Each structure stands twice: as structure tokens, then as C-alpha cells.
Amino acid sequence: MKDNFNEIYDVLYADYIYEEARDRSFYPERTEYNILRIIRRAIDRSNNNYILRSDAKYFLLVNFHHLVAKPLIENIFWRDAEAGISINNLETAIQSDIQLIIETSIKNATLTENIENSISGHMIIATVDSLWKDLSTMKFEIWG
């Protein structure tokens, strides 16, 4: 990746949570914003060795927010409050999945000796594909 794109992804990742807060004036009990912060913390905690490239962090943040959290929050608050999905279950599943994805990506990179270049967004995609059935968020049945 060119350095200028790495810098761009760094800025996008750093600003994402604040842009979302500014762009939406309504959060059901601020839940979506809180979940977004949980996603961001889970990425940052799992990246304690600073091995994730900025595109990988941004990929995880945007995708967990828009493809996991948003549809589930919509379901919890507006569609099917009796579905058995709670915010606490969602938070736990997201934290668990992000940690599993990052740890598995690091392990896979170490096995293939790609670790010196750090974990890219592409490596995260490959890991998600390999872990699909093992992800905690799959129990919510939002995908087939």
C-alpha cells in the first residue's frame, strides 16, 4: 500500500466514530453510538502490538458497524423486540468476533511469514471467510 493511502486510512479510522455521531442526531438510547465505541475499542485492544494496517482497522470498523450492528440494532428496537437478541449479547458477540478475526489473521500471517508487512484489509477478508461459521454474530442469523 502506498504511504499516502495508509495515512488516509489512519485519518478515516480516527475520525469515523466522531463523524457518525455528528451525522446522526438520533440514536436509540445512544445504543448505536455505544456499539460503535465498543467496536472501536475491540479493534484497538486486539491490535495492542500495532500489527494491523490502517486499512484493516477501517475495514473491521465500517463492516462491523454497517453489516452487523446497524441491522441488529434496527431489529432489536424497531422490528422484533422479542427476537431474543439483547444489546449485551450483541456487544459480547462483536468483541469476541473481532478478537478472533484479528488473532487468527496474525496467526495465519505468522505461518506464511507475512507478518513483517502487518495485517492488511485483504488478510482480514480472507480470515473472515475462513471463520464464517465460527463467528458469534452468525447466531443472530442475519446472513445465510
C-alpha positions as CSV (number, residue, x, y, z in Angstrom):
1,M,0.0,0.0,0.0
2,K,1.2,3.5,-0.8
3,D,2.1,5.6,2.2
4,N,-0.4,8.2,1.3
5,F,-3.3,5.7,1.4
6,N,-2.1,4.4,4.8
7,E,-2.2,7.9,6.1
8,I,-5.7,8.4,4.6
9,Y,-7.0,5.2,6.2
10,D,-5.5,6.3,9.5
11,V,-7.4,9.6,9.4
12,L,-10.6,7.8,8.3
13,Y,-10.3,5.3,11.2
14,A,-9.6,8.1,13.7
15,D,-12.5,10.3,12.6
16,Y,-15.1,7.6,11.9
17,I,-16.8,7.5,15.3
18,Y,-17.0,11.3,15.6
19,E,-18.4,11.6,12.0
20,E,-21.1,9.1,12.8
21,A,-22.0,11.0,15.9
22,R,-22.3,14.2,14.0
23,D,-24.1,12.8,11.1
24,R,-26.9,11.3,13.1
25,S,-28.8,13.3,15.6
26,F,-30.9,10.3,16.8
27,Y,-29.5,7.1,18.3
28,P,-32.0,4.9,20.2
29,E,-30.8,5.5,23.7
30,R,-27.4,6.2,22.2
31,T,-27.1,2.5,21.6
32,E,-25.7,2.6,18.1
33,Y,-23.0,5.1,19.2
34,N,-22.1,3.0,22.2
35,I,-21.9,-0.1,20.0
36,L,-19.7,1.8,17.6
37,R,-17.4,2.7,20.5
38,I,-17.3,-1.0,21.6
39,I,-16.3,-2.0,18.0
40,R,-13.5,0.6,18.0
41,R,-12.3,-0.5,21.5
42,A,-12.3,-4.1,20.5
43,I,-10.2,-3.4,17.4
44,D,-7.8,-1.2,19.4
45,R,-7.4,-3.7,22.2
46,S,-6.8,-6.6,19.8
47,N,-4.3,-4.5,18.0
48,N,-2.1,-3.9,21.0
49,N,1.0,-4.9,19.1
50,Y,0.1,-2.4,16.3
51,I,0.2,-5.2,13.7
52,L,-3.0,-4.1,11.9
53,R,-2.5,-1.8,8.9
54,S,-4.9,1.1,8.9
55,D,-7.0,-0.3,6.0
56,A,-7.6,-3.5,8.1
57,K,-8.8,-1.5,11.1
58,Y,-11.0,0.7,8.9
59,F,-12.4,-2.4,7.2
60,L,-13.3,-4.0,10.5
61,L,-14.8,-0.8,11.9
62,V,-17.0,0.0,8.9
63,N,-18.2,-3.5,8.2
64,F,-19.0,-4.4,11.8
65,H,-20.9,-1.2,12.2
66,H,-22.9,-1.3,9.0
67,L,-23.2,-5.0,8.3
68,V,-23.6,-6.4,11.9
69,A,-24.5,-3.7,14.4
70,K,-26.9,-1.5,12.4
71,P,-29.2,-4.3,11.2
72,L,-29.3,-5.9,14.6
73,I,-30.0,-2.7,16.4
74,E,-32.7,-1.9,14.0
75,N,-34.2,-5.4,14.7
76,I,-33.9,-5.0,18.5
77,F,-35.5,-1.6,18.7
78,W,-37.9,-1.3,15.8
79,R,-38.8,-4.7,14.3
80,D,-38.7,-7.6,16.7
81,A,-38.0,-6.7,20.3
82,E,-38.9,-10.3,21.2
83,A,-36.3,-11.9,19.0
84,G,-34.1,-12.8,21.9
85,I,-31.3,-10.5,20.8
86,S,-30.1,-8.1,23.5
87,I,-27.6,-5.3,23.3
88,N,-25.4,-7.2,25.8
89,N,-25.4,-10.3,23.6
90,L,-24.6,-8.1,20.6
91,E,-21.7,-6.4,22.4
92,T,-20.2,-9.7,23.6
93,A,-20.5,-11.3,20.1
94,I,-18.9,-8.3,18.4
95,Q,-16.0,-8.2,20.8
96,S,-15.5,-11.9,20.5
97,D,-15.6,-11.9,16.7
98,I,-13.2,-9.0,16.3
99,Q,-10.7,-10.6,18.7
100,L,-11.0,-14.0,16.9
101,I,-10.6,-12.4,13.5
102,I,-7.5,-10.4,14.5
103,E,-5.8,-13.2,16.4
104,T,-6.5,-15.7,13.5
105,S,-5.2,-13.1,11.0
106,I,-2.0,-12.7,13.0
107,K,-1.6,-16.5,13.4
108,N,-2.1,-17.0,9.6
109,A,0.3,-14.2,8.7
110,T,2.9,-15.7,11.1
111,L,2.5,-19.1,9.5
112,T,3.0,-17.7,6.0
113,E,5.8,-15.3,7.2
114,N,3.8,-12.2,6.0
115,I,3.8,-10.7,9.5
116,E,6.6,-8.2,8.7
117,N,4.2,-6.2,6.4
118,S,1.5,-6.3,9.1
119,I,-2.1,-7.4,8.7
120,S,-3.9,-5.9,5.6
121,G,-7.6,-5.5,4.9
122,H,-7.2,-8.3,2.4
123,M,-5.9,-10.6,5.1
124,I,-8.9,-9.7,7.3
125,I,-11.3,-10.6,4.4
126,A,-9.6,-14.0,3.9
127,T,-9.8,-14.7,7.7
128,V,-13.5,-13.7,7.9
129,D,-14.1,-16.1,5.0
130,S,-12.3,-18.9,6.8
131,L,-14.0,-18.3,10.1
132,W,-17.5,-17.5,8.8
133,K,-19.3,-20.4,10.6
134,D,-17.4,-19.9,13.8
135,L,-18.3,-16.2,14.3
136,S,-20.5,-15.4,17.3
137,T,-22.6,-12.9,15.3
138,M,-23.7,-15.7,12.9
139,K,-26.0,-17.0,15.7
140,F,-28.2,-13.9,15.1
141,E,-28.9,-15.3,11.6
142,I,-28.6,-12.0,9.7
143,W,-26.9,-13.8,6.8
144,G,-27.5,-17.2,5.1
